[in-house]
Amino acid sequence: MEQLKTEREKMLAGELYVAADAELQALRLNAAKLTRLYNNTGEEDGDLRSQLLHQLFAKVGKNPQVTPHFYCDYGCHIYVGDNFYMNYGCVILDCNTVHIGDNVLCAPYVQIYTAYHPVDPKIRLTGKELAAPIKIGNNVWIGGGAIICPGVAIGDNTTIGAGSVVTKNIPENVVAVGNPCRVIREL
């Protein structure tokens, strides 16, 4: 007999899921507590910040720097490499996995969204949601106010211009800008 999936398993599989599920609510509450504690730290609290990021994220590379205020849904679906830098006011909705490579720089107010809702209003009104993973390669710079949409991959050594809305995969070694984001130059 096939075992039924939990709502979290459905969420991570990219299937319709119910966010009001008790396990998911508990995970979000834990993330809210850890981000509140993190956001209330000062510049002199480097060790505490590191401890909190290690409790919040699934994987943290060497030398992470996340400038408060920062927000996420779960935290436990975020994987960051070495020398990760995220400036003020950034948001990661990690209802699915977010893999961020080494030496990634995020300017202020970058938004990374794995979560989305069904387009069909009949399904949307059931309260079910969807999420798709995001992968950001190594040596990527994401300009201020950029939005990374669900299911997107950004290749190594790429720059995403400020204010861009990334709705489709962006290859490696390019500069991409705009809404929707498109390649304007190869490196």
N, C-alpha and C positions, 0 to 999 in steps of 0.2 A: 504494500500500500504506500502511495506517495505521500510524503509529509507536506503539510501546508506551509507556505512561506510566511514568515513574520512580516509585519508592515515594513520594518527596516530592511529586510531582505528584498522585498518588492521595490522599495525606494532605490536601493543600490543597484538593482537589476534594470532600472529604467522603466518599471511598470507602474501602473496606477497604484497609489497607496493612500492610506488615511493618516494624515499628520497628527490627528488627535489621539493616536494610539498611545497607551500608557508608557511603553518603553521609549518611544520617540519624545514624548513630553518630558520624561525624566532626563534624557540626554540633553534636551534643549535647556532645561533648568540648570543643569550642571554647567553647561557652556555659558549661560547668562551669569551665573555666579563667578566663574573664572574670569570672564571678560570684564565684569564689574570690578573685581579685585585688581586685574591688570590695569584697567583704565584709571584706577585711583593711585597707581604708583607714581613716584617721581623719578627724575633723571638719575638720582643717586641710588635707585633701587635695582640696579642691573642684575644682581643675583636673583632677587625675587622675581623680576620679570622673566628671566630665563626659566626658573622653576615653574612659573605659571604657564608659559608657552609649552613646556614639556608635558605638563598635565593636560593642556587643552588640545594640542595638535597630535595627530597620529605619529608624525615623524618631524623632527626638527634637526636640521643640519647645524654645522658650526657657525657661530657668529650671527645669529638672527637679530634683526632690529625691527621691531614693530612699534611705531610711534602712536601712543594713545591719541585719540580715541579710535578703537578698533571694535568691529562687531562681526559675529558669525552665528550660524544656526546651531551647529553641533561641535565644531572644532575637531572632533575625532575622525573626520574624513579629509582633513587637510594634511598634506605631505609637502614639506618645504626642504629644499636643499641648502647648501652652504651659502653664507653671505647674502641671505634674503633680507631685503629692505622694503618696508611698507611705511609710507608716510601717513600724515594725519587723515582721519576720517574715512578710512577704507572699510569695505564690507565684503565678506566672503559668505555667500549662502551655500553652505556645503551639505546640501541634501543628497548629493552624490559626491564622489571623490574629486578632489582638486589636487593635482600633482604639479608642483612648482619646482623647477630645476635650480641649479646653482647660479649664483650671481644675478638674480632677478631683482630688478628695481621697480617699485610701484610708487608713482607720484601721488600727491594728495587726492583723496576722494575716488580712487579706483574702486570699481564695483565688479565682483566676480560672482556670477549667478549660475549655479547648477539647477536651481529650482524654476519650474514654470507650471502653468495651469493649462488644462485642456482647452482647446479652441471651441469645441462644441459646448454650448451653454448647458445642455441637458446633463452632460457628464460633469461639467464644472460645478453645477449646483449640487451634485452629490457630495461635495467636499473633498473629493479625491484629487491628488496632485501628482506631478511628474518631476523627474530630475534626470539630468544627463551629465556625465563626467566632463571635466575640463582638464586639459594638459597644457602647461606652459613650459617650454624648453629652457635650456641654459642660456645665460647671457642676454636675457630679454629685458627691455626697458618699456614700461607701460606708462604713457603720459597721463597727466592729471585729468580726472573726470572720465576716463575711459570706462566703458562697460563691456565686459566679456560675457557673452551669452552662453546658455547651456549647450553642451556637446561640442564646444570649440576646442581646437588644438592650435597652439602658436609655436612655430618652429624656433630652433636655436638662433641666437644672434640677431633677432628681429626687434625692431622698434615699432611700437604702436603709438601713433600721435595722440596728443591731448584731445579729449572730447570724442574720440572715436567710439563707434558701436560695432563690436566685433561679432558678427552673426554667422560667419563661416570660417573654416580653417584658414590660417595664414601660414605660408611656407617659411622656411628658414632663410636667413640672410637677406631680409628685405626691410624696407620702411613702408608701413601701411597706415593710412589715415582715412578719416571720414565716417559718414553715416549713410549707408553701411560702409564699414572699413574695407579699403581695397589697397592693393599694392601700388605704390607710386614710384618705387625705385628699388633696384636690386643692389646689394652691397658687393 
